[in-house]
């Protein structure tokens, strides 16, 4: 384990997790894939700078100096669909890690994997995995958070939620190392809940922070769009929309617009 050094958080680093600290890398997700053969325990890969960060579906992820980026690599021996539910524990953990630097009531979680502050995106989560006979061989969870800077609206997709950063909103800007320590501890707590009590407990907490609940939304899946009222998520993490005719539609993966 490469030590982070002293942080602003006095809770011990979770014992079951290793950590690799790098000054610069192209992408923590790519570095995680390269290091897979040597990783035997859940491992955080943290980089102070990334030269080629990326988000969902290969989108560019903007990372000005001082922002946060890390990837957690795990080997959950379980069905791939169950392993993917960690998108929700990751969102809760990221929210918890950022909340000491702002009012927790101002945060929200956007399905399936964004964290919002004042209704603007402050953090994103990316999952990549590989399976064999439906069993998850490895899972990488990438975390990115806007601490000092955020992309301009012109750099985002049309209709995308605007981005923000802690500094932009006038909040304390922590060191990325401090965020990592808090995030690792929070994720370990949520992982324990997920394993001991199942996704139902996680989902109930997640829905309490859900952005746009009971509001009209558009779920976009390629060229197909579904419009409805966001009612809840189910035990598989699917988005449940109520349609105009009173029926319900279950959506497993989509970009969500409000």
MIDOSE-1310 file (N, C-alpha, C; in nm, 2 decimals, decimal comma, always signed):
residues 258
xxxx	+0,08/-0,12/+0,00/+0,00/+0,00/+0,00/+0,09/+0,12/+0,00; +0,06/+0,22/-0,09/+0,13/+0,35/-0,09/+0,05/+0,44/-0,01; +0,11/+0,49/+0,10/+0,04/+0,57/+0,20/+0,00/+0,71/+0,14; -0,12/+0,75/+0,18/-0,17/+0,89/+0,15/-0,10/+1,00/+0,23
xxxx	-0,05/+0,96/+0,35/-0,01/+1,06/+0,44/-0,12/+1,11/+0,53; -0,10/+1,21/+0,60/-0,20/+1,27/+0,69/-0,31/+1,33/+0,62; -0,43/+1,30/+0,66/-0,55/+1,36/+0,60/-0,63/+1,44/+0,71; -0,74/+1,50/+0,67/-0,83/+1,58/+0,76/-0,93/+1,49/+0,83
xxxx	-0,92/+1,36/+0,81/-1,02/+1,26/+0,86/-0,95/+1,16/+0,95; -1,00/+1,15/+1,08/-0,93/+1,07/+1,18/-0,97/+0,93/+1,18; -1,07/+0,89/+1,10/-1,11/+0,75/+1,10/-1,00/+0,67/+1,03; -0,97/+0,55/+1,08/-0,86/+0,47/+1,02/-0,90/+0,42/+0,88
xxxx	-0,80/+0,41/+0,79/-0,82/+0,36/+0,66/-0,88/+0,21/+0,67; -0,98/+0,18/+0,59/-1,04/+0,05/+0,61/-0,94/-0,07/+0,58; -0,93/-0,16/+0,67/-0,83/-0,26/+0,67/-0,83/-0,35/+0,55; -0,95/-0,38/+0,50/-0,97/-0,48/+0,39/-0,93/-0,42/+0,26
xxxx	-0,89/-0,29/+0,25/-0,87/-0,23/+0,12/-0,72/-0,18/+0,11; -0,66/-0,20/+0,00/-0,53/-0,14/-0,03/-0,54/-0,01/-0,11; -0,43/+0,06/-0,12/-0,44/+0,19/-0,19/-0,31/+0,21/-0,27; -0,32/+0,25/-0,39/-0,20/+0,28/-0,47/-0,21/+0,43/-0,51
xxxx	-0,11/+0,51/-0,48/-0,11/+0,65/-0,50/-0,02/+0,69/-0,61; -0,07/+0,76/-0,71/+0,02/+0,80/-0,83/+0,01/+0,95/-0,85; +0,12/+1,00/-0,89/+0,12/+1,15/-0,92/+0,04/+1,18/-1,05; +0,06/+1,10/-1,15/-0,01/+1,12/-1,28/-0,03/+0,99/-1,35
xxxx	-0,14/+0,98/-1,42/-0,17/+0,86/-1,50/-0,26/+0,90/-1,61; -0,27/+0,82/-1,72/-0,36/+0,86/-1,83/-0,51/+0,86/-1,77; -0,54/+0,75/-1,71/-0,68/+0,73/-1,66/-0,67/+0,63/-1,54; -0,73/+0,65/-1,43/-0,73/+0,55/-1,32/-0,80/+0,43/-1,36
xxxx	-0,90/+0,44/-1,45/-0,97/+0,32/-1,50/-0,88/+0,23/-1,58; -0,80/+0,30/-1,67/-0,71/+0,22/-1,76/-0,59/+0,16/-1,67; -0,55/+0,24/-1,57/-0,44/+0,19/-1,48/-0,49/+0,07/-1,40; -0,62/+0,07/-1,36/-0,68/-0,04/-1,29/-0,68/-0,17/-1,38
xxxx	-0,71/-0,15/-1,50/-0,71/-0,27/-1,59/-0,57/-0,32/-1,61; -0,47/-0,23/-1,62/-0,33/-0,28/-1,64/-0,28/-0,35/-1,52; -0,33/-0,31/-1,40/-0,27/-0,37/-1,28/-0,36/-0,49/-1,23; -0,46/-0,53/-1,30/-0,55/-0,64/-1,25/-0,47/-0,76/-1,21
xxxx	-0,38/-0,81/-1,29/-0,31/-0,94/-1,26/-0,24/-0,94/-1,12; -0,20/-0,82/-1,07/-0,12/-0,81/-0,95/-0,21/-0,78/-0,83; -0,34/-0,75/-0,85/-0,42/-0,71/-0,74/-0,50/-0,83/-0,68; -0,48/-0,86/-0,55/-0,54/-0,97/-0,49/-0,65/-0,93/-0,39
xxxx	-0,65/-0,80/-0,35/-0,75/-0,75/-0,26/-0,82/-0,63/-0,32; -0,93/-0,59/-0,27/-0,99/-0,46/-0,31/-0,89/-0,35/-0,30; -0,87/-0,28/-0,41/-0,76/-0,18/-0,41/-0,81/-0,05/-0,48; -0,78/+0,06/-0,41/-0,80/+0,20/-0,46/-0,68/+0,24/-0,54
xxxx	-0,71/+0,29/-0,66/-0,60/+0,35/-0,74/-0,63/+0,50/-0,75; -0,55/+0,58/-0,69/-0,57/+0,72/-0,68/-0,46/+0,80/-0,76; -0,50/+0,90/-0,84/-0,41/+0,98/-0,92/-0,43/+1,13/-0,89; -0,32/+1,20/-0,86/-0,34/+1,34/-0,84/-0,37/+1,42/-0,97
xxxx	-0,33/+1,36/-1,08/-0,36/+1,41/-1,21/-0,38/+1,30/-1,31; -0,48/+1,33/-1,41/-0,50/+1,24/-1,52/-0,49/+1,31/-1,65; -0,42/+1,25/-1,74/-0,40/+1,31/-1,87/-0,51/+1,28/-1,97; -0,58/+1,17/-1,95/-0,69/+1,13/-2,04/-0,80/+1,06/-1,97
xxxx	-0,86/+1,13/-1,88/-0,98/+1,08/-1,80/-1,10/+1,06/-1,89; -1,19/+0,97/-1,86/-1,30/+0,94/-1,94/-1,42/+0,91/-1,85; -1,54/+0,93/-1,91/-1,66/+0,90/-1,84/-1,74/+0,79/-1,90; -1,87/+0,78/-1,88/-1,96/+0,68/-1,93/-1,96/+0,68/-2,09
xxxx	-1,96/+0,56/-2,15/-1,97/+0,55/-2,29/-1,86/+0,62/-2,37; -1,74/+0,63/-2,31/-1,62/+0,69/-2,37/-1,62/+0,84/-2,37; -1,72/+0,90/-2,30/-1,72/+1,05/-2,30/-1,60/+1,11/-2,23; -1,56/+1,23/-2,28/-1,45/+1,30/-2,21/-1,49/+1,34/-2,07
xxxx	-1,40/+1,32/-1,97/-1,42/+1,36/-1,84/-1,32/+1,47/-1,81; -1,37/+1,59/-1,78/-1,28/+1,71/-1,76/-1,23/+1,70/-1,62; -1,10/+1,71/-1,61/-1,03/+1,71/-1,48/-0,93/+1,81/-1,46; -0,97/+1,94/-1,43/-0,87/+2,04/-1,40/-0,79/+2,00/-1,27
xxxx	-0,67/+2,06/-1,26/-0,58/+2,03/-1,15/-0,66/+2,06/-1,02; -0,64/+1,97/-0,92/-0,71/+1,99/-0,79/-0,84/+1,92/-0,78; -0,89/+1,86/-0,89/-1,01/+1,78/-0,88/-0,98/+1,64/-0,84; -1,08/+1,56/-0,81/-1,06/+1,43/-0,76/-1,09/+1,32/-0,86
xxxx	-1,00/+1,21/-0,85/-1,02/+1,10/-0,94/-0,96/+0,98/-0,87; -1,03/+0,87/-0,87/-0,98/+0,74/-0,82/-1,07/+0,63/-0,87; -1,01/+0,51/-0,87/-1,08/+0,39/-0,91/-1,06/+0,28/-0,81; -1,17/+0,21/-0,77/-1,17/+0,10/-0,68/-1,18/-0,03/-0,76
xxxx	-1,09/-0,12/-0,75/-1,09/-0,25/-0,82/-1,13/-0,36/-0,71; -1,23/-0,44/-0,75/-1,28/-0,55/-0,67/-1,29/-0,67/-0,75; -1,30/-0,79/-0,68/-1,33/-0,92/-0,74/-1,45/-0,98/-0,67; -1,57/-0,93/-0,69/-1,68/-0,99/-0,63/-1,72/-1,12/-0,70
xxxx	-1,72/-1,23/-0,63/-1,76/-1,36/-0,68/-1,91/-1,38/-0,68; -1,98/-1,31/-0,77/-2,12/-1,31/-0,77/-2,17/-1,28/-0,91; -2,30/-1,30/-0,93/-2,36/-1,26/-1,06/-2,33/-1,12/-1,10; -2,30/-1,10/-1,23/-2,26/-0,96/-1,28/-2,37/-0,86/-1,25
xxxx	-2,50/-0,90/-1,26/-2,60/-0,80/-1,23/-2,60/-0,75/-1,09; -2,57/-0,84/-1,00/-2,57/-0,81/-0,86/-2,45/-0,72/-0,83; -2,33/-0,75/-0,89/-2,21/-0,67/-0,87/-2,24/-0,53/-0,92; -2,31/-0,51/-1,03/-2,34/-0,38/-1,08/-2,42/-0,29/-0,99
xxxx	-2,49/-0,35/-0,90/-2,57/-0,26/-0,80/-2,48/-0,18/-0,72; -2,35/-0,20/-0,72/-2,26/-0,11/-0,65/-2,25/+0,03/-0,70; -2,31/+0,05/-0,82/-2,33/+0,19/-0,86/-2,40/+0,27/-0,76; -2,50/+0,21/-0,69/-2,58/+0,28/-0,59/-2,50/+0,30/-0,46
xxxx	-2,43/+0,20/-0,42/-2,35/+0,22/-0,30/-2,24/+0,32/-0,32; -2,18/+0,32/-0,44/-2,08/+0,42/-0,48/-2,13/+0,56/-0,48; -2,26/+0,58/-0,53/-2,32/+0,71/-0,52/-2,34/+0,76/-0,38; -2,39/+0,67/-0,29/-2,40/+0,71/-0,15/-2,27/+0,74/-0,08
xxxx	-2,17/+0,66/-0,12/-2,04/+0,68/-0,06/-1,98/+0,82/-0,10; -1,99/+0,85/-0,23/-1,94/+0,97/-0,28/-2,01/+1,09/-0,22; -2,14/+1,08/-0,21/-2,22/+1,19/-0,14/-2,17/+1,21/+0,00; -2,15/+1,10/+0,07/-2,10/+1,11/+0,21/-1,96/+1,17/+0,22
xxxx	-1,88/+1,14/+0,12/-1,74/+1,19/+0,13/-1,74/+1,34/+0,10; -1,83/+1,39/+0,02/-1,83/+1,54/-0,01/-1,91/+1,62/+0,09; -2,01/+1,55/+0,16/-2,10/+1,63/+0,24/-2,03/+1,71/+0,36; -1,92/+1,67/+0,41/-1,86/+1,76/+0,51/-1,82/+1,90/+0,46
xxxx	-1,80/+1,91/+0,33/-1,76/+2,04/+0,27/-1,87/+2,13/+0,23; -2,00/+2,08/+0,25/-2,11/+2,16/+0,21/-2,23/+2,10/+0,29; -2,35/+2,16/+0,28/-2,46/+2,12/+0,35/-2,52/+1,99/+0,29; -2,53/+1,88/+0,37/-2,57/+1,75/+0,31/-2,70/+1,76/+0,25
xxxx	-2,79/+1,85/+0,30/-2,93/+1,86/+0,24/-2,93/+1,92/+0,10; -2,82/+1,97/+0,05/-2,81/+2,03/-0,08/-2,77/+1,93/-0,19; -2,73/+1,81/-0,14/-2,69/+1,70/-0,24/-2,81/+1,62/-0,28; -2,79/+1,56/-0,40/-2,89/+1,46/-0,45/-2,82/+1,36/-0,54
xxxx	-2,89/+1,25/-0,56/-2,83/+1,14/-0,65/-2,92/+1,13/-0,77; -2,85/+1,14/-0,89/-2,92/+1,13/-1,02/-2,90/+0,98/-1,07; -3,01/+0,92/-1,10/-3,00/+0,78/-1,15/-2,93/+0,78/-1,28; -2,84/+0,68/-1,30/-2,80/+0,58/-1,21/-2,67/+0,61/-1,13
xxxx	-2,60/+0,72/-1,17/-2,46/+0,72/-1,11/-2,40/+0,86/-1,10; -2,48/+0,97/-1,08/-2,42/+1,10/-1,07/-2,46/+1,16/-0,93; -2,37/+1,24/-0,88/-2,40/+1,32/-0,75/-2,42/+1,46/-0,79; -2,53/+1,52/-0,74/-2,56/+1,66/-0,77/-2,54/+1,75/-0,65
xxxx	-2,51/+1,88/-0,67/-2,50/+1,98/-0,56/-2,58/+2,10/-0,62; -2,68/+2,14/-0,54/-2,77/+2,25/-0,59/-2,82/+2,22/-0,73; -2,86/+2,10/-0,76/-2,92/+2,05/-0,88/-2,82/+2,06/-1,00; -2,69/+2,06/-0,97/-2,59/+2,06/-1,08/-2,49/+1,94/-1,05
xxxx	-2,43/+1,89/-1,15/-2,35/+1,77/-1,13/-2,21/+1,81/-1,07; -2,18/+1,74/-0,96/-2,05/+1,76/-0,90/-1,96/+1,64/-0,90; -2,02/+1,52/-0,92/-1,95/+1,40/-0,93/-2,01/+1,30/-1,01; -1,93/+1,21/-1,07/-1,98/+1,10/-1,16/-1,91/+0,97/-1,12
xxxx	-1,98/+0,86/-1,16/-1,93/+0,73/-1,12/-1,94/+0,64/-1,25; -1,83/+0,56/-1,28/-1,83/+0,48/-1,39/-1,79/+0,34/-1,35; -1,87/+0,24/-1,40/-1,85/+0,10/-1,37/-1,80/+0,03/-1,49; -1,70/-0,05/-1,48/-1,65/-0,15/-1,58/-1,63/-0,28/-1,52
xxxx	-1,66/-0,39/-1,60/-1,64/-0,52/-1,54/-1,62/-0,62/-1,65; -1,59/-0,74/-1,60/-1,57/-0,86/-1,69/-1,63/-0,98/-1,62; -1,71/-1,06/-1,70/-1,77/-1,17/-1,64/-1,74/-1,30/-1,71; -1,75/-1,41/-1,65/-1,73/-1,54/-1,70/-1,85/-1,63/-1,65
xxxx	-1,93/-1,68/-1,75/-2,05/-1,76/-1,71/-2,13/-1,68/-1,61; -2,15/-1,55/-1,64/-2,24/-1,46/-1,56/-2,18/-1,43/-1,42; -2,06/-1,48/-1,39/-2,00/-1,45/-1,26/-1,90/-1,33/-1,29; -1,90/-1,23/-1,20/-1,82/-1,12/-1,21/-1,67/-1,15/-1,18
xxxx	-1,58/-1,14/-1,28/-1,44/-1,17/-1,25/-1,37/-1,05/-1,19; -1,40/-0,93/-1,23/-1,35/-0,81/-1,17/-1,45/-0,70/-1,19; -1,44/-0,60/-1,10/-1,53/-0,48/-1,11/-1,44/-0,36/-1,08; -1,44/-0,26/-1,17/-1,37/-0,13/-1,14/-1,48/-0,02/-1,13
xxxx	-1,47/+0,05/-1,02/-1,56/+0,16/-1,00/-1,48/+0,29/-1,00; -1,50/+0,37/-1,10/-1,43/+0,50/-1,12/-1,51/+0,61/-1,05; -1,44/+0,70/-0,98/-1,51/+0,81/-0,91/-1,44/+0,94/-0,96; -1,51/+1,04/-1,00/-1,46/+1,17/-1,03/-1,54/+1,28/-0,97
xxxx	-1,48/+1,38/-0,91/-1,55/+1,48/-0,84/-1,49/+1,62/-0,87; -1,57/+1,72/-0,89/-1,53/+1,85/-0,92/-1,51/+1,93/-0,79; -1,38/+1,94/-0,75/-1,35/+2,01/-0,63/-1,32/+2,16/-0,66; -1,23/+2,18/-0,75/-1,18/+2,31/-0,79/-1,24/+2,37/-0,92
xxxx	-1,27/+2,28/-1,01/-1,32/+2,33/-1,14/-1,43/+2,24/-1,20; -1,50/+2,29/-1,29/-1,61/+2,21/-1,35/-1,62/+2,25/-1,50; -1,66/+2,16/-1,59/-1,67/+2,19/-1,73/-1,78/+2,30/-1,76; -1,75/+2,38/-1,86/-1,85/+2,48/-1,90/-1,97/+2,41/-1,97
xxxx	-2,08/+2,48/-1,97/-2,20/+2,42/-2,04/-2,18/+2,39/-2,18; -2,09/+2,46/-2,25/-2,06/+2,44/-2,39/-1,99/+2,31/-2,41; -1,93/+2,25/-2,31/-1,85/+2,13/-2,32/-1,94/+2,01/-2,29; -2,07/+2,03/-2,25/-2,16/+1,92/-2,21/-2,25/+1,89/-2,32
xxxx	-2,32/+1,77/-2,32/-2,42/+1,74/-2,42/-2,54/+1,83/-2,40; -2,61/+1,85/-2,51/-2,73/+1,93/-2,51/-2,83/+1,87/-2,41; -2,90/+1,95/-2,33/-2,99/+1,91/-2,23/-2,93/+1,85/-2,10; -2,80/+1,83/-2,10/-2,74/+1,77/-1,98/-2,75/+1,87/-1,87
xxxx	-2,75/+1,81/-1,75/-2,75/+1,89/-1,63/-2,62/+1,97/-1,62; -2,63/+2,10/-1,59/-2,50/+2,18/-1,57/-2,41/+2,12/-1,46; -2,28/+2,15/-1,47/-2,19/+2,11/-1,38/-2,15/+2,22/-1,28; -2,10/+2,18/-1,16/-2,05/+2,27/-1,07/-1,93/+2,21/-0,99
xxxx	-1,87/+2,29/-0,91/-1,76/+2,24/-0,82/-1,78/+2,31/-0,68; -1,71/+2,25/-0,59/-1,72/+2,31/-0,45/-1,67/+2,45/-0,45; -1,56/+2,48/-0,52/-1,51/+2,62/-0,52/-1,61/+2,71/-0,59; -1,67/+2,67/-0,70/-1,76/+2,75/-0,77/-1,88/+2,79/-0,69
xxxx	-1,92/+2,70/-0,60/-2,03/+2,73/-0,51/-1,99/+2,79/-0,37; -1,86/+2,83/-0,36/-1,82/+2,90/-0,24/-1,79/+2,81/-0,12; -1,77/+2,68/-0,14/-1,75/+2,59/-0,03/-1,60/+2,57/-0,01; -1,57/+2,51/+0,10/-1,44/+2,46/+0,13/-1,39/+2,37/+0,03
xxxx	-1,27/+2,38/-0,02/-1,21/+2,29/-0,12/-1,11/+2,20/-0,06; -1,14/+2,08/-0,04/-1,05/+1,98/+0,03/-0,94/+1,94/-0,07; -0,84/+1,88/-0,01/-0,74/+1,81/-0,09/-0,80/+1,68/-0,14; -0,76/+1,64/-0,26/-0,82/+1,52/-0,31/-0,78/+1,40/-0,22
xxxx	-0,67/+1,40/-0,16/-0,63/+1,29/-0,07/-0,73/+1,28/+0,05; -0,78/+1,39/+0,10/-0,88/+1,39/+0,21/-1,01/+1,33/+0,16; -1,05/+1,36/+0,04/-1,17/+1,31/-0,02/-1,16/+1,16/-0,03; -1,04/+1,11/-0,08/-1,02/+0,97/-0,10/-1,04/+0,89/+0,03
xxxx	-0,98/+0,95/+0,14/-0,98/+0,88/+0,27/-1,13/+0,87/+0,32; -1,20/+0,98/+0,30/-1,35/+0,97/+0,34/-1,43/+0,88/+0,26; -1,40/+0,88/+0,13/-1,47/+0,80/+0,03/-1,44/+0,65/+0,06; -1,32/+0,61/+0,09/-1,28/+0,47/+0,11/-1,35/+0,42/+0,24
xxxx	-1,36/+0,51/+0,34/-1,42/+0,46/+0,47/-1,57/+0,45/+0,45; -1,63/+0,55/+0,38/-1,78/+0,54/+0,35/-1,81/+0,42/+0,26; -1,74/+0,40/+0,16/-1,77/+0,29/+0,07/-1,76/+0,16/+0,15; -1,66/+0,14/+0,23/-1,65/+0,02/+0,31/-1,77/+0,00/+0,40
xxxx	-1,82/+0,11/+0,46/-1,95/+0,10/+0,54/-2,06/+0,05/+0,45; -2,08/+0,11/+0,34/-2,19/+0,08/+0,25/-2,18/-0,06/+0,19; -2,06/-0,10/+0,17/-2,03/-0,24/+0,12/-2,07/-0,34/+0,22; -2,05/-0,31/+0,35/-2,09/-0,40/+0,46/-2,24/-0,41/+0,47
xxxx	-2,31/-0,30/+0,45/-2,46/-0,30/+0,45/-2,51/-0,38/+0,33; -2,45/-0,36/+0,22/-2,49/-0,43/+0,10/-2,48/-0,58/+0,11; -2,37/-0,62/+0,17/-2,34/-0,76/+0,18/-2,43/-0,82/+0,30; -2,45/-0,75/+0,41/-2,52/-0,81/+0,52/-2,67/-0,80/+0,51
xxxx	-2,72/-0,69/+0,44/-2,86/-0,67/+0,44/-2,92/-0,67/+0,30; -2,84/-0,67/+0,20/-2,89/-0,68/+0,06/-2,92/-0,54/+0,00; -2,96/-0,54/-0,12/-2,98/-0,41/-0,19/-3,10/-0,34/-0,14; -3,19/-0,40/-0,08/-3,32/-0,34/-0,04/-3,28/-0,22/+0,06
xxxx	-3,19/-0,25/+0,15/-3,15/-0,14/+0,25/-3,08/-0,03/+0,18; -2,99/-0,06/+0,08/-2,92/+0,04/+0,01/-3,02/+0,12/-0,08; -3,11/+0,05/-0,15/-3,20/+0,12/-0,23/-3,29/+0,22/-0,16; -3,33/+0,18/-0,04/-3,42/+0,27/+0,04/-3,35/+0,40/+0,08
xxxx	-3,22/+0,39/+0,11/-3,14/+0,51/+0,14/-3,12/+0,59/+0,02; -3,09/+0,52/-0,09/-3,06/+0,59/-0,22/-3,18/+0,67/-0,26; -3,30/+0,61/-0,26/-3,42/+0,68/-0,31/-3,45/+0,80/-0,22; -3,40/+0,81/-0,10/-3,42/+0,93/-0,02/-3,34/+1,05/-0,07
xxxx	-3,24/+1,02/-0,15/-3,16/+1,13/-0,21/-3,19/+1,15/-0,36; -3,29/+1,07/-0,41/-3,31/+1,07/-0,56/-3,35/+1,20/-0,61; -3,28/+1,25/-0,71/-3,32/+1,37/-0,78/-3,43/+1,35/-0,88; -3,53/+1,43/-0,88/-3,64/+1,42/-0,98/-3,75/+1,32/-0,94
xxxx	-3,75/+1,27/-0,82/-3,85/+1,17/-0,78/-3,99/+1,23/-0,79; -4,08/+1,16/-0,85/-4,22/+1,20/-0,87/-4,23/+1,32/-0,97; -4,13/+1,33/-1,05/-4,13/+1,44/-1,15/-4,12/+1,38/-1,29; -4,17/+1,45/-1,40/-4,15/+1,40/-1,53/-4,01/+1,39/-1,57
xxxx	-3,97/+1,28/-1,64/-3,83/+1,26/-1,69/-3,84/+1,20/-1,83; -3,73/+1,21/-1,90/-3,71/+1,15/-2,03/-3,59/+1,05/-2,01; -3,61/+0,93/-2,04/-3,51/+0,83/-2,04/-3,47/+0,80/-2,19; -3,35/+0,83/-2,22/-3,30/+0,82/-2,36/-3,21/+0,70/-2,37
xxxx	-3,25/+0,61/-2,46/-3,17/+0,49/-2,49/-3,14/+0,49/-2,64; -3,03/+0,54/-2,68/-2,99/+0,56/-2,82/-3,10/+0,65/-2,89; -3,16/+0,60/-2,99/-3,27/+0,68/-3,06/-3,40/+0,67/-2,99; -3,42/+0,58/-2,90/-3,55/+0,56/-2,83/-3,56/+0,65/-2,71
xxxx	-3,67/+0,71/-2,69/-3,70/+0,79/-2,57/-3,83/+0,74/-2,50; -3,82/+0,74/-2,37/-3,94/+0,70/-2,29/-3,97/+0,82/-2,19; -4,09/+0,87/-2,19/-4,13/+0,98/-2,10/-4,23/+0,93/-2,00; -4,20/+0,97/-1,88/-4,29/+0,92/-1,77/-4,26/+0,99/-1,64
xxxx	-4,32/+0,95/-1,53/-4,30/+1,01/-1,40/-4,21/+0,91/-1,32; -4,10/+0,96/-1,27/-4,00/+0,88/-1,20/-4,06/+0,85/-1,06; -4,10/+0,72/-1,04/-4,16/+0,67/-0,92/-4,07/+0,61/-0,82; -3,97/+0,53/-0,86/-3,88/+0,46/-0,77/-3,78/+0,38/-0,85
xxxx	-3,70/+0,30/-0,78/-3,61/+0,20/-0,84/-3,66/+0,07/-0,78; -3,63/-0,04/-0,86/-3,67/-0,17/-0,80/-3,55/-0,24/-0,74; -3,56/-0,37/-0,70/-3,46/-0,44/-0,63/-3,34/-0,48/-0,73; -3,36/-0,45/-0,85/-3,25/-0,47/-0,95/-3,18/-0,34/-0,99
xxxx	-3,23/-0,23/-0,93/-3,17/-0,10/-0,96/-3,23/-0,04/-1,08; -3,34/-0,10/-1,14/-3,40/-0,04/-1,26/-3,48/+0,08/-1,22; -3,49/+0,17/-1,32/-3,57/+0,29/-1,30/-3,72/+0,25/-1,33; -3,81/+0,30/-1,25/-3,95/+0,27/-1,27/-4,02/+0,40/-1,30
xxxx	-4,08/+0,40/-1,42/-4,15/+0,52/-1,47/-4,30/+0,49/-1,48; -4,38/+0,58/-1,43/-4,53/+0,57/-1,45/-4,57/+0,64/-1,58; -4,64/+0,57/-1,67/-4,67/+0,62/-1,80/-4,81/+0,69/-1,79; -4,84/+0,77/-1,90/-4,96/+0,84/-1,90/-5,09/+0,75/-1,89
xxxx	-5,08/+0,63/-1,94/-5,19/+0,54/-1,93/-5,20/+0,46/-1,80; -5,11/+0,50/-1,70/-5,12/+0,44/-1,57/-5,03/+0,31/-1,56; -4,97/+0,27/-1,67/-4,89/+0,15/-1,66/-4,75/+0,19/-1,61; -4,66/+0,09/-1,59/-4,53/+0,12/-1,54/-4,43/+0,06/-1,64
xxxx	-4,32/+0,13/-1,66/-4,21/+0,08/-1,74/-4,08/+0,07/-1,66; -4,02/-0,04/-1,68/-3,89/-0,07/-1,61/-3,78/-0,04/-1,71; -3,68/+0,04/-1,67/-3,57/+0,08/-1,76/-3,44/+0,04/-1,69; -3,36/-0,04/-1,76/-3,23/-0,09/-1,70/-3,12/+0,00/-1,72
xxxx	-3,11/+0,07/-1,83/-3,00/+0,16/-1,86/-3,05/+0,27/-1,96; -3,01/+0,39/-1,93/-3,05/+0,50/-2,01/-2,98/+0,63/-1,96; -2,98/+0,73/-2,04/-2,94/+0,86/-2,00/-3,07/+0,93/-1,96; -3,07/+1,00/-1,84/-3,19/+1,06/-1,79/-3,19/+1,21/-1,80
xx	-3,30/+1,27/-1,85/-3,31/+1,41/-1,86/-3,43/+1,46/-1,80; -3,43/+1,59/-1,75/-3,54/+1,65/-1,67/-3,59/+1,77/-1,74
